[in-house]
Amino acid sequence: MAQSQHCYRHPRRETRVSCATCGRPICTECMVQTDVGIKCPDDARLPRGARAGAMKTSQVVRTFLAGAAVAILGIAVVYAIFQVGFLTLILSAVAGYGAGTLIHRAGGRNGGPLAMSVSGVAVAIAFAPFLALQFLAGGEVSIFRVLAAIVAVGFAVYNSR
């Protein structure tokens, strides 16, 4: 069962409806029916082409914070992925897809170039220490690990658009 929230414009009104663009909870008085779903009044005013990739300041901050979390926590995930062996490519794709989803949702589902860039860079940063250590230790980086990093970055960027 969905958790009830309070309208961002009317804090005393409970609602289970949220804006399809930014995800903020809205009451029945505030919601605006559009061709692509229910929107908050702020997002409903924007022309359709302006909504994709248009992010509010709070969404940009959440996107960068999610990217930082993916980069930091991703190091542990990449370590675990590299321990598995034959499932490395599949798990890299899943991890990249998950990272892209997390960053996309943290930014209010607006996507665009900023979310795509943050996703790609965050996932690349998570893979970088392992590739660098392998390079420094043996002088040669496994093409399989490089391919896993490329797959993960590709899925992260694709899923955050």
N, C-alpha and C positions, 0 to 999 in steps of 0.2 A: 504494500500500500504506500502511495506517495506521501511524503512528509509535507504537512501544510507549512506555508510560508506567509509572509506579510507583504502586501503591496509596497513597492519602493516609494510610491507617491502618497499612499494612505497607510501609514504604519499600523493602524488599528484593525485593518481589514485583512482577514485571512484569505488566502487564495492557494490554488494548486495549479494555476496557469502561469506560464512564464513566456517571455518574449522569445520568438524563434531566432532572433538575431543575436541579442546580447545575453539572454538567459535570465534577465532580472524578473522577479515575480511581479505580476500585475493583476489588479482586480478587474472585475467585469466592466466597471465604469471607465477604466483607463485603457483597456485593450482595444486595439484597432484591427479589424479583420482586413487582411490584404490578400492578394492573389497567391502568395506563398506562405500563408499562415498568419497566426496572431502575433502582432508586434506591439511594443510599447509605443507611446506617442512620439518619443524622440526618434526611434528608428523608422517609424511609419512615415515620418516627414521626408526622410531622405529618398531621393530617386533610386530606383532599383540598382543601377550601375554603381552608385556611390557607396552602397552598403558593403559590397564585397571588398574586404581589405581595409575598410575605414574603421579605425580603432580609436576608442576613447583612451585618455591618459591612463586610467586604471587598468584597462585591458592590456595596454602596452607594458605596464609594470608587471602585471601578472604573467604575461608572456615571457618576459625576461627572467622572472623568478622561477617559473616552471623550467625554462631552459637551463638555468643554473642548477636546479635540482636534478634534472636529467643528466647534466654533465658530471656532477659529483657522484650521484648514486649510480649512474651508469657505469662507472669504473668497476663496481662490485658485480654488476650484471655481466659486463664484458668478461671479467675474470671467470665467472661461472660458465659463460658460453664457451670460452676457449678450453675449459676443462673437459667438455663433453666429447669433442672430437668430430665424429661423422655427422652430427646434427648441427654443427656450427653455423652453416649457411641458413638453415631453416630458423634456428633460434635467433640469429641476427636479424632476419627479416621480421620476425615476430616482435623483437625488442624495438626495432626501428619503427614499426607500425604503432606500437604502444606509446613510444616517445612522441611521435607525431600527433597521436590522438590526445595525449595529455597536454601538450603545448597548445594544440588547436582549441581544446575546451577551456583551458585556462585563459586564453585570450578572447573568450566570448564567442567562439565559433565563427569569427570573421575571417580568419585565414589571411590570405594575401601574402605579398612578398616578405613582410616582416616575420610572420610566423614561420614561413618556409625557411627563411635564412636562419632564424634562431634554432629551429629543429635540426637543420643540417649541421650547423656549427656545434651544437650541444652534443649530438651523437658522435661527431668526429672527435671532439675533445675527449669523450669517454673511451674511444678506441686508441687515441694517440699515445698514451703512456705505454701500452703493450707493444705497439708497433715500434716505438722509439727504443724501448728496452731490448727488443729482439734485434734491432739494427745495431745498437751499441754493443750487445753481447757477442753476436756472431758475425756482424757485418752484412748479413743478408736477411731480408725480411721475407717470410713465407708468403707466397702469392695467394695462398688460401686465406690467410688472415686479412690481407689487403682486400681481397674479394668480399670477405665477410663484412668489413667496414664499409665498403662501397654499397653493398646490398642494404645494410642497416641505414646508412645515410639516405639512400634513395627512397626507401620505404618511409622514413621519417618525413622527408620533404614532400613526398607525394601525399601522405595522409594529413599533412597540416595545411594544405591549400584550401 
